[in-house]
Every structure is written in structure tokens, then in C-alpha cells.
Amino acid sequence: MVALDAIARSDGSRASILRELFATEVRGGLLGDFRFDTRGDTTERPVTVLRVTSHAPVNAEGGALVQVLRPSRRLLAG
């Protein structure tokens, strides 16, 4: 959705799409509130912890969400 919204706001050129993408700020999204830094990484970096509940290939049906951790920014700097 973020990419499609950026394309919709752009003039259609690759440079314009990238400008719009980097200007995006998401509020209340699946990852929480985030934007993109100068390297294209999100400013929110949650770590999802899953518990495997079957021997099937791991996917949404083969695991149970245990916790979503949000490490401090100090740990992610670098």
C-alpha cells in the first residue's frame, strides 16, 4: 500500500516515485508508526517472535505469534 500510494502521488517518473516513497509517514500501520530513513530502511524495526506449532512449512498457519519486540533505538544505531 505504501508503494502504491507513493506511485499515486508521483508524476510517474522513477525519481518522483522515490521522492514520494521517502516522504511517506505511516501512522497506525501493521508495523506501528514509521517512515523511511535515508537508506530506505524503516524507522520502526520490530522483531516478531513466532512459536512453531507444526512440522508444516513455517507460514501464518504453522506458527503462533508469541510477541512483537521493539528494540531501543540505541541498539539499532550503527
Backbone torsions as a table, in degrees:
resi	resn	phi	psi	omega
1	MET	NA	-37.7	180.0
2	VAL	-61.6	-45.4	-179.8
3	ALA	-65.8	-43.4	179.8
4	LEU	-64.1	-39.6	177.1
5	ASP	-64.3	-40.6	178.2
6	ALA	-63.2	-41.7	177.7
7	ILE	-62.5	-42.7	-179.3
8	ALA	-63.0	-34.5	-179.6
9	ARG	-82.4	-14.2	-174.1
10	SER	-84.1	174.9	173.4
11	ASP	-92.2	6.7	177.5
12	GLY	97.8	-14.9	179.3
13	SER	-80.0	154.5	179.6
14	ARG	-58.7	-42.9	-179.3
15	ALA	-63.1	-41.3	-179.9
16	SER	-67.2	-40.0	177.6
17	ILE	-61.3	-45.1	179.1
18	LEU	-63.9	-40.4	177.4
19	ARG	-60.1	-45.6	-179.9
20	GLU	-66.0	-38.5	178.8
21	LEU	-63.2	-46.0	-179.2
22	PHE	-70.6	-18.7	177.8
23	ALA	-87.1	-5.5	-176.2
24	THR	-70.8	134.6	171.2
25	GLU	-126.1	121.4	-179.1
26	VAL	-98.8	132.4	177.1
27	ARG	-119.1	125.4	176.5
28	GLY	70.5	27.1	179.2
29	GLY	-80.1	-178.9	180.0
30	LEU	-56.5	-36.2	178.2
31	LEU	-90.9	2.7	-174.6
32	GLY	95.5	-155.0	178.0
33	ASP	-86.9	130.2	178.5
34	PHE	-158.2	166.9	171.7
35	ARG	-141.6	-176.0	178.9
36	PHE	-107.0	138.5	176.6
37	ASP	-85.9	-177.0	-175.8
38	THR	-65.9	-17.6	177.5
39	ARG	-93.3	-3.7	-179.0
40	GLY	91.0	3.7	177.4
41	ASP	-84.7	152.3	175.6
42	THR	-77.1	150.4	178.7
43	THR	-78.7	-15.9	176.1
44	GLU	-103.5	124.2	-176.8
45	ARG	-127.9	69.4	179.8
46	PRO	-70.3	153.5	175.9
47	VAL	-114.8	118.7	-178.5
48	THR	-91.3	130.5	179.0
49	VAL	-107.8	119.3	179.3
50	LEU	-114.2	146.5	172.9
51	ARG	-108.6	122.5	179.3
52	VAL	-70.1	128.3	-176.1
53	THR	-114.2	-1.3	178.0
54	SER	-152.9	171.0	178.5
55	HIS	-91.1	4.7	176.7
56	ALA	-68.9	161.3	174.9
57	PRO	-52.9	138.2	-175.7
58	VAL	-67.9	122.2	173.9
59	ASN	-153.1	-168.2	-177.1
60	ALA	-60.9	-27.3	-178.0
61	GLU	-92.6	-11.9	-177.8
62	GLY	-101.9	9.6	-179.1
63	GLY	-148.2	163.3	178.2
64	ALA	-120.9	130.7	178.6
65	LEU	-66.3	124.2	179.5
66	VAL	-97.8	-48.9	-174.4
67	GLN	-166.3	151.2	170.4
68	VAL	-114.9	117.3	-178.4
69	LEU	-99.0	145.9	176.0
70	ARG	-124.2	96.1	-179.1
71	PRO	-61.1	152.5	178.8
72	SER	-65.4	151.1	179.9
73	ARG	-58.7	-31.9	-179.9
74	ARG	-60.8	-38.7	179.5
75	LEU	-71.3	-25.7	-176.1
76	LEU	-91.9	-13.1	-178.6
77	ALA	-66.8	143.0	175.1
78	GLY	141.4	NA	NA
